[in-house]
Amino acid sequence: MAVNLTVNGKPREIEGSQALLAFLERLGVNLNFIAVAYNGEVLDKDDFPSVTLNEGDVLEIVRPVGGG
């Protein structure tokens, strides 16, 4: 069963509920250099494995940008 999320303001469909950590790994993001807000709450990286993505969840994935 498909699960609909909002990721960085855009709708995204995934195949069933899944662990946040697995989702991030599938996206290929470097877990050392991101911050994640889950349904409006910024998560500690230690919490990533215990979060399961479900219908209607909202994620904001932020990566640092260098420049000056």
C-alpha positions as CSV (number, residue, x, y, z in Angstrom):
1,M,0.0,0.0,0.0
2,A,1.4,3.4,-1.0
3,V,2.1,6.0,1.6
4,N,2.0,9.7,0.8
5,L,4.5,12.1,2.4
6,T,5.5,15.7,2.0
7,V,9.3,16.0,1.6
8,N,10.8,19.5,1.5
9,G,7.4,20.9,0.5
10,K,6.8,18.4,-2.3
11,P,4.4,15.4,-2.4
12,R,6.2,12.1,-2.5
13,E,4.8,8.5,-2.6
14,I,6.7,5.6,-1.1
15,E,5.9,1.9,-1.0
16,G,4.4,1.3,2.4
17,S,5.5,2.5,5.8
18,Q,9.2,2.4,6.2
19,A,11.9,3.5,8.6
20,L,13.2,7.0,8.3
21,L,16.8,5.8,8.3
22,A,16.2,3.4,5.4
23,F,14.4,6.2,3.5
24,L,17.3,8.6,3.9
25,E,19.8,5.9,2.9
26,R,17.8,5.3,-0.3
27,L,17.9,9.0,-1.1
28,G,21.7,8.7,-0.8
29,V,22.1,11.6,1.6
30,N,25.2,11.8,3.8
31,L,23.7,11.3,7.3
32,N,26.6,13.2,8.9
33,F,25.7,16.4,7.2
34,I,21.9,16.7,7.4
35,A,19.2,17.9,9.8
36,V,15.7,16.4,9.6
37,A,12.5,17.9,10.9
38,Y,9.7,15.2,11.2
39,N,6.2,16.6,11.5
40,G,7.6,20.0,12.6
41,E,10.0,18.6,15.2
42,V,13.8,18.6,14.6
43,L,15.1,15.1,15.3
44,D,18.3,14.0,16.9
45,K,20.3,11.7,14.6
46,D,20.1,9.0,17.3
47,D,16.3,9.1,16.8
48,F,16.4,8.3,13.1
49,P,16.3,4.5,13.5
50,S,13.2,4.6,15.7
51,V,11.0,6.8,13.4
52,T,8.7,5.1,11.0
53,L,7.2,7.1,8.1
54,N,3.5,6.9,7.7
55,E,0.7,8.4,5.7
56,G,0.6,12.2,5.8
57,D,4.0,12.7,7.5
58,V,6.0,15.8,6.7
59,L,9.8,15.8,6.4
60,E,12.2,18.7,5.9
61,I,15.7,17.5,5.1
62,V,18.3,20.2,5.3
63,R,21.9,20.0,4.0
64,P,24.5,22.7,4.7
65,V,25.4,24.9,1.8
66,G,28.9,26.5,1.7
67,G,29.5,29.9,0.3
68,G,30.2,33.4,1.3
